[in-house]
Amino acid sequence: MARRHERAGKVLFDSPEELHLFDPGAMTPAPHVAEHIPDAGAFFVDWATRGLNQDRAREIESAVNGRRNQNGWFPLETLDSIGSRGFWRGPLTYLARMTADDPRILQEWACDGLRDEQVGRIEATVDHLLHQQGHAAAATWAVAVRPRTYLDAEVLGDRLLAAWEYNLGSIRAKDVAKSVRRWNR
């Protein structure tokens, strides 16, 4: 008889978990998953535009929305060319800083309870989807691949929000305003 373990709100068994691996292609985020995953772009726009005049706020919103995937979500690969030196690359540098922990958070959530030999493929595909199609697409794929395991998207959403708030916590409103001014030069 398999031993039962309780972890992160789900029941796992010592017997190997059957994975339903598939090539994700273009993922459509499942509504029951997407409803619990915060939108990184919308979160950042709300945070970054506080205290800015409407023209500056629209510039940030336009820069973020112009990088969205066709599925409407914000893929992290659009931040790969953004520098990490504050105003040097404009306010999107802070979006890159905000989402810096997202690959690790999503991979840990998607692989929770898996054996070592199963982890590599899941981590690689989740990371690829996160960078190409956004958070909800990556989470949708992980849930589909592990149908017998309860991957709680709400837990993932809470972890992402906590990381974003922490990563933005040391940035002042005047830093954002300064980066927008210098970005427009």
Secondary structure, DSSP 4 states (H G I P E B T S, - for coil): ---EEEETTEEEESSPPPP------SPPPPHHHHTTS--HHHHHHHHHTTT--HHHHHHHHHHHHTT--TTSS--GGGGTT--SSGGGG-THHHHHHHTTTHHHHHHHHHHTT--HHHHHHHHHHHHHHHHHH-HHHHHHHHHHH-TTS---HHHHHHHHHHHHHHHHTT--HHHHHHHHHHHT-
